[in-house]
Each structure stands twice: as structure tokens, then as C-alpha cells.
């Protein structure tokens, strides 16, 4: 009878289990919608500031003749 000695270090699995992040489809859509809304607000604010700068620049150089 042959007995094979198995050390405790070789028993078990060497497989590593990493956490999986599951995303809900609805949550992903909502996140994308929020991001799009945020980008649009930033763009609108940039346009608004540009218009204000143009008005200020034009106002400095405008002369009225009678």
C-alpha cells in the first residue's frame, strides 16, 4: 500500500476570484443621460460667457453719431 502525503499547502484551488461589478441597464442609461445633461450645461454656460464678452467688447468701441 502506497501512501502519498499531501501537504496542506498544495490542497485547494489556486483560482483567484475577483469581485464582479454588475451594472443595471436602467442605471447605465440614467448615468449617460446625466453626463449628457452636464455637458450641455457646460456648453451653454460657455456660450453665455462668450456672448457677454462680445457685448462688453462691442460696448467699449461703439460710437453714436447724431
Phi and psi in degrees as GROMACS dihedral restraints (atoms count N, CA, C in turn):
[ dihedral_restraints ]
;  ai    aj    ak    al  type     phi  dphi    fc
    3     4     5     6     1  -102.3    20    10
    4     5     6     7     1   133.4    20    10
    6     7     8     9     1  -114.2    20    10
    7     8     9    10     1   125.8    20    10
    9    10    11    12     1  -102.0    20    10
   10    11    12    13     1   127.4    20    10
   12    13    14    15     1   -86.3    20    10
   13    14    15    16     1   126.1    20    10
   15    16    17    18     1  -109.8    20    10
   16    17    18    19     1   121.2    20    10
   18    19    20    21     1   -78.8    20    10
   19    20    21    22     1   151.4    20    10
   21    22    23    24     1   -62.7    20    10
   22    23    24    25     1   -21.0    20    10
   24    25    26    27     1   -74.1    20    10
   25    26    27    28     1   -24.1    20    10
   27    28    29    30     1   -95.8    20    10
   28    29    30    31     1    -5.1    20    10
   30    31    32    33     1   -80.7    20    10
   31    32    33    34     1   152.0    20    10
   33    34    35    36     1    94.7    20    10
   34    35    36    37     1  -169.6    20    10
   36    37    38    39     1  -109.7    20    10
   37    38    39    40     1   147.5    20    10
   39    40    41    42     1   -94.3    20    10
   40    41    42    43     1     5.9    20    10
   42    43    44    45     1   -67.7    20    10
   43    44    45    46     1   135.3    20    10
   45    46    47    48     1  -105.5    20    10
   46    47    48    49     1   128.0    20    10
   48    49    50    51     1  -104.3    20    10
   49    50    51    52     1   118.0    20    10
   51    52    53    54     1   -98.2    20    10
   52    53    54    55     1   148.6    20    10
   54    55    56    57     1   -66.6    20    10
   55    56    57    58     1   139.9    20    10
   57    58    59    60     1  -105.0    20    10
   58    59    60    61     1   132.1    20    10
   60    61    62    63     1   -97.6    20    10
   61    62    63    64     1   114.6    20    10
   63    64    65    66     1   -97.2    20    10
   64    65    66    67     1   133.6    20    10
   66    67    68    69     1  -112.8    20    10
   67    68    69    70     1   139.0    20    10
   69    70    71    72     1   -81.5    20    10
   70    71    72    73     1   135.9    20    10
   72    73    74    75     1   -57.7    20    10
   73    74    75    76     1   -41.5    20    10
   75    76    77    78     1   -65.8    20    10
   76    77    78    79     1   -39.5    20    10
   78    79    80    81     1   -64.7    20    10
   79    80    81    82     1   -39.1    20    10
   81    82    83    84     1   -65.0    20    10
   82    83    84    85     1   -41.9    20    10
   84    85    86    87     1   -63.2    20    10
   85    86    87    88     1   -43.9    20    10
   87    88    89    90     1   -63.0    20    10
   88    89    90    91     1   -41.2    20    10
   90    91    92    93     1   -63.7    20    10
   91    92    93    94     1   -42.0    20    10
   93    94    95    96     1   -65.2    20    10
   94    95    96    97     1   -39.7    20    10
   96    97    98    99     1   -64.3    20    10
   97    98    99   100     1   -42.2    20    10
   99   100   101   102     1   -63.3    20    10
  100   101   102   103     1   -42.0    20    10
  102   103   104   105     1   -63.3    20    10
  103   104   105   106     1   -43.0    20    10
  105   106   107   108     1   -63.2    20    10
  106   107   108   109     1   -42.8    20    10
  108   109   110   111     1   -61.8    20    10
  109   110   111   112     1   -42.2    20    10
  111   112   113   114     1   -63.7    20    10
  112   113   114   115     1   -43.1    20    10
  114   115   116   117     1   -64.1    20    10
  115   116   117   118     1   -40.0    20    10
  117   118   119   120     1   -64.0    20    10
  118   119   120   121     1   -40.4    20    10
  120   121   122   123     1   -64.2    20    10
  121   122   123   124     1   -40.4    20    10
  123   124   125   126     1   -63.3    20    10
  124   125   126   127     1   -42.8    20    10
  126   127   128   129     1   -64.7    20    10
  127   128   129   130     1   -43.2    20    10
  129   130   131   132     1   -61.7    20    10
  130   131   132   133     1   -41.2    20    10
  132   133   134   135     1   -64.9    20    10
  133   134   135   136     1   -38.8    20    10
  135   136   137   138     1   -64.9    20    10
  136   137   138   139     1   -43.1    20    10
  138   139   140   141     1   -63.6    20    10
  139   140   141   142     1   -43.3    20    10
  141   142   143   144     1   -60.1    20    10
  142   143   144   145     1   -44.3    20    10
  144   145   146   147     1   -65.7    20    10
  145   146   147   148     1   -38.4    20    10
  147   148   149   150     1   -63.1    20    10
  148   149   150   151     1   -43.2    20    10
  150   151   152   153     1   -62.7    20    10
  151   152   153   154     1   -40.9    20    10
  153   154   155   156     1   -62.5    20    10
  154   155   156   157     1   -43.1    20    10
  156   157   158   159     1   -63.6    20    10
  157   158   159   160     1   -40.9    20    10
  159   160   161   162     1   -64.1    20    10
  160   161   162   163     1   -44.7    20    10
  162   163   164   165     1   -60.6    20    10
  163   164   165   166     1   -41.9    20    10
  165   166   167   168     1   -65.3    20    10
  166   167   168   169     1   -40.9    20    10
  168   169   170   171     1   -66.0    20    10
  169   170   171   172     1   -44.4    20    10
  171   172   173   174     1   -64.8    20    10
  172   173   174   175     1   -41.0    20    10
  174   175   176   177     1   -60.7    20    10
  175   176   177   178     1   -33.7    20    10
  177   178   179   180     1   -71.1    20    10
  178   179   180   181     1   -28.8    20    10
  180   181   182   183     1  -110.0    20    10
  181   182   183   184     1    12.5    20    10
  183   184   185   186     1   -92.3    20    10
  184   185   186   187     1   131.6    20    10
  186   187   188   189     1  -123.4    20    10
  187   188   189   190     1   138.8    20    10
  189   190   191   192     1  -109.7    20    10
  190   191   192   193     1   131.9    20    10
  192   193   194   195     1  -111.3    20    10
  193   194   195   196     1   143.6    20    10
